[in-house]
């Protein structure tokens, strides 16, 4: 009699275990459709498996939080569900959801940093994704250790936040975001470019500074090497660069720029005022892109010393002051 009870109990246990395994298999591997087709969920730091399962169930991504929790504890524990923002697309199996959360396959937001912006102008573009806000960004911006090997004079990272489209997860640290931009600069400013800078007897900082002036002076790709030729020629004969964007940068640093550059501004006492002080300014006035950096290293073989806006985005280049005056009268009088 006892043996019969034991056999019956064992059979019932086996059936129950088999039923549990079937239930888990169906829960894990049956695709579940949900609407809308893509749902963003954010797993906050400190959330346990139960809280995550409830969030997914309430979002309609999984059918049963109980099977989700049991599956996690049986097949994934002690690996942790990683915090972050996830984009989950219907239809989806619960196992795929678990794999995604345990491996931390967070959603990456494309963030485009255009050429020619200052760090202050870049900050609003990436602040929505930073976990430490404006203060964290400024602290990372001032941490020059990352650029020390190639620029020991830098007191911030202006010029080295390389313009590019990046993929940032939500709640990335400022150190990681800024580090990604500086890493992209270092990858772009290759060994060949470093050798070219040395052949020009220029430091990397000087090249980046010159490139920042070129970037701000012309948005026309074909002109950048011509603008570079003007600046290189002026530097060679120790002629002041007379670059308007350097004054604008200095004014912005003092919160004095109202959108218009006046004759009075030309006398601003700042080392960035290239109308007043010869040579390059102390550092970059923006973060230049690849084309401007290349132009700074490889200027056109032209004897130009002057250029003036044609008021259509392009410039007229001149070799002599007399030719330049004629161009100014021709193009600026029309304004």
C-alpha positions in Angstrom: 0.0 0.0 0.0 2.8 2.4 1.0 4.7 1.6 -2.2 1.6 2.3 -4.2 1.2 5.8 -2.5 4.9 6.5 -3.2 4.5 5.6 -6.8 1.4 7.7 -7.2 3.1 10.7 -5.5 6.1 10.3 -7.7 3.9 10.2 -10.8 2.0 13.2 -9.7 5.2 15.1 -9.0 6.6 14.1 -12.4 3.4 15.3 -14.1 3.6 18.6 -12.1 7.2 19.1 -13.0 6.5 18.3 -16.6 3.6 20.7 -16.6 5.8 23.4 -15.0 8.5 22.9 -17.6 5.9 23.1 -20.5 4.5 26.2 -18.9 7.9 27.8 -18.6 8.9 26.7 -22.2 5.7 28.2 -23.6 6.2 31.4 -21.5 9.8 31.8 -22.6 9.6 30.8 -26.3 6.2 31.8 -27.5 6.4 35.2 -29.3 4.2 37.8 -27.8 2.8 40.7 -29.9 2.2 44.0 -28.2 1.3 47.5 -29.2 2.7 49.9 -30.1 5.2 47.9 -32.2 8.2 49.4 -30.3 8.0 50.2 -26.5 10.7 52.0 -24.5 11.2 50.8 -21.0 13.6 52.1 -18.5 15.1 49.9 -15.8 16.2 52.1 -13.0 19.2 51.4 -10.9 18.4 49.2 -7.9 15.3 47.6 -9.5 15.1 43.9 -8.7 13.8 41.1 -10.9 10.3 41.4 -9.4 10.0 45.1 -10.1 11.3 44.7 -13.6 8.8 41.8 -14.3 5.9 44.0 -13.0 7.1 46.9 -15.3 7.2 44.6 -18.3 3.8 43.0 -17.5 2.2 46.4 -17.1 3.7 47.5 -20.4 2.2 44.4 -22.2 5.6 43.0 -23.1 5.3 39.8 -21.2 2.2 37.8 -20.3 3.1 36.6 -16.8 5.5 38.2 -14.4 5.6 35.0 -12.4 7.0 32.9 -15.2 9.4 35.7 -16.0 10.7 35.8 -12.4 11.0 32.0 -12.2 12.8 31.8 -15.5 15.2 34.5 -14.5 16.0 32.7 -11.2 16.4 29.3 -12.8 18.3 30.2 -15.9 20.0 33.6 -15.4 20.7 34.2 -11.7 23.2 35.4 -10.3 23.7 37.5 -13.4 22.0 40.9 -12.8 19.4 42.7 -14.9 21.2 45.8 -16.0 19.8 49.3 -15.6 19.2 51.4 -18.6 16.7 52.3 -21.4 15.6 49.5 -23.7 13.7 49.6 -27.0 11.7 46.4 -27.3 10.0 45.6 -30.6 7.0 43.4 -31.1 6.7 40.4 -31.4 9.2 39.3 -28.8 9.8 36.1 -26.8 10.3 36.4 -23.0 13.7 34.8 -23.4 14.8 37.5 -25.9 13.7 40.1 -23.3 15.7 38.4 -20.6 18.8 38.1 -22.8 18.5 41.8 -23.7 18.2 42.9 -20.1 20.9 40.7 -18.7 23.4 41.5 -21.4 22.6 45.2 -21.1 21.7 45.8 -24.7 20.4 49.3 -24.0 19.0 51.7 -26.7 21.6 54.0 -28.2 20.4 57.5 -29.2 22.1 59.1 -32.2 23.6 62.4 -31.2 25.1 64.7 -33.9 27.7 67.2 -32.9 28.1 69.7 -35.9 31.4 71.3 -36.9 32.3 74.6 -35.4 30.5 74.6 -32.1 32.1 75.5 -28.8 31.8 73.2 -25.8 29.2 75.6 -24.4 27.2 75.1 -27.5 27.7 71.3 -27.6 26.5 70.9 -24.0 22.7 71.3 -24.7 22.9 68.6 -27.4 24.1 65.9 -25.0 22.7 67.1 -21.7 19.5 65.1 -22.2 21.5 61.9 -22.1 23.9 62.7 -19.2 23.5 61.2 -15.8 25.4 64.0 -14.1 24.1 67.1 -15.8 25.7 70.4 -16.7 28.1 70.3 -13.7 29.3 66.9 -14.7 29.8 68.0 -18.3 31.9 71.0 -17.3 34.0 68.9 -14.9 34.7 66.4 -17.7 35.4 69.3 -20.1 38.1 70.7 -17.8 39.7 67.3 -17.2 42.7 67.7 -19.5 44.4 64.5 -18.5 42.8 62.7 -21.4 44.5 65.0 -23.9 47.7 65.6 -21.9 50.0 63.4 -24.1 49.4 65.6 -27.2 48.6 69.0 -25.6 50.3 69.9 -22.3 49.2 73.5 -22.6 45.4 72.8 -22.6 43.4 74.0 -19.6 40.2 72.5 -21.1 39.2 70.3 -24.0 38.0 73.1 -26.4 39.0 72.0 -29.9 39.1 68.3 -29.1 35.4 67.5 -28.9 35.3 66.0 -32.4 32.3 66.8 -34.5 30.6 63.5 -35.4 27.4 61.5 -34.9 27.6 59.4 -31.7 25.5 56.7 -30.2 24.9 57.4 -26.6 22.7 55.5 -24.1 20.4 57.4 -21.8 22.2 58.2 -18.5 25.7 58.0 -19.9 28.3 59.7 -17.7 29.9 63.0 -18.8 33.3 61.3 -18.6 32.3 58.6 -21.1 30.5 61.1 -23.4 33.4 63.6 -23.5 35.9 60.7 -23.7 34.1 59.3 -26.8 34.5 62.7 -28.5 38.2 63.1 -27.6 38.9 59.5 -28.6 37.3 60.3 -32.0 39.6 63.3 -32.3 42.7 61.1 -31.5 41.6 58.5 -34.0 41.2 61.2 -36.7 44.4 63.1 -36.0 46.4 60.1 -37.2 50.1 59.5 -37.1 50.5 60.9 -40.6 48.9 64.1 -39.5 51.1 64.3 -36.5 54.1 63.9 -38.8 52.8 66.6 -41.1 52.3 69.0 -38.1 56.0 68.4 -37.1 57.1 69.1 -40.7 55.3 72.5 -40.5 56.9 73.1 -37.1 53.5 73.3 -35.5 52.2 71.6 -32.4 48.9 69.7 -32.4 47.4 72.5 -30.4 48.5 75.1 -33.0 47.1 73.0 -35.8 43.7 72.6 -33.9 43.7 76.3 -33.1 44.3 77.3 -36.8 41.7 74.7 -37.9 39.1 76.3 -35.6 39.7 79.7 -37.2 39.3 78.1 -40.7 36.1 76.3 -39.6 34.5 79.6 -38.4 35.6 81.6 -41.4 34.1 79.5 -44.1 31.4 76.8 -44.4 32.3 76.2 -48.1 34.4 73.0 -48.2 36.3 74.1 -51.3 37.4 77.3 -49.6 38.9 75.9 -46.5 42.3 75.3 -47.9 42.3 78.8 -49.5 41.5 80.3 -46.1 44.2 78.2 -44.6 46.7 79.5 -47.3 45.8 83.1 -46.2 46.5 82.4 -42.6 49.7 80.4 -43.2 51.0 83.2 -45.5 50.2 85.8 -42.8 51.8 83.8 -40.1 54.9 83.4 -42.2 55.4 87.1 -42.7 54.2 87.9 -39.1 51.1 89.8 -40.3 48.1 89.9 -38.0 45.4 87.4 -38.8 42.5 89.9 -38.5 40.0 87.1 -37.9 36.6 88.3 -36.8 35.5 85.0 -35.2 38.4 85.3 -32.7 36.9 88.5 -31.4 33.4 87.0 -31.2 34.8 84.1 -29.2 36.5 86.5 -26.8 33.3 88.6 -26.4 31.3 85.4 -25.8 33.7 84.4 -23.1 32.9 87.6 -21.3 29.2 87.4 -22.2 29.5 90.7 -24.2 28.5 89.6 -27.7 25.1 90.7 -28.8 25.1 89.3 -32.3 26.8 92.3 -33.9 30.5 93.0 -34.2 31.3 96.7 -33.9 34.4 98.8 -34.6 34.8 99.3 -30.9 35.0 95.5 -30.4 38.1 95.4 -32.7 40.1 97.1 -29.9 39.0 94.5 -27.2 42.0 93.7 -25.0 42.1 90.0 -25.2 44.8 87.5 -26.4 42.1 86.1 -28.7 41.8 89.4 -30.5 43.8 88.7 -33.7 43.2 92.3 -34.8 45.2 93.5 -31.9 47.7 90.7 -31.3 49.8 88.9 -34.0 50.0 85.1 -34.3 47.6 82.5 -33.4 45.3 83.0 -30.4 46.1 81.0 -27.2 43.8 78.1 -28.1 41.0 76.8 -30.3 37.8 79.0 -30.6 35.6 76.0 -31.5 35.7 72.3 -32.2 36.8 71.9 -35.9 35.9 69.0 -38.1 38.0 66.8 -40.3 38.0 69.1 -43.4 39.2 72.1 -41.4 41.9 70.1 -39.7 43.1 68.8 -43.0 43.0 72.3 -44.5 45.2 73.6 -41.6 47.7 70.9 -42.3 47.6 71.1 -46.1 46.9 74.7 -47.3 46.5 75.5 -51.0 49.7 76.6 -52.6 48.5 80.2 -53.2 49.9 83.6 -52.3 46.7 85.0 -51.0 46.8 87.4 -48.1 43.2 88.6 -48.0 39.7 87.5 -48.4 36.3 89.1 -48.2 32.7 87.8 -48.1 30.7 87.8 -51.3 27.6 87.8 -49.1 26.4 84.5 -50.5 28.5 82.2 -48.2 31.6 82.3 -50.4 34.6 84.6 -50.4 36.8 86.5 -52.8 40.5 86.0 -52.3 43.2 88.6 -53.1 47.0 88.7 -53.2 47.5 92.4 -52.7 45.9 95.0 -50.5 44.9 97.1 -53.6 43.1 94.1 -55.1 41.5 93.4 -51.7 40.2 97.0 -51.4 38.6 96.7 -54.8 36.9 93.5 -53.7 35.6 95.1 -50.5 34.1 98.0 -52.5 32.6 95.6 -55.0 31.0 93.2 -52.5 30.6 95.1 -49.3 29.1 98.2 -50.8 26.2 96.0 -52.0 25.2 95.2 -48.4 
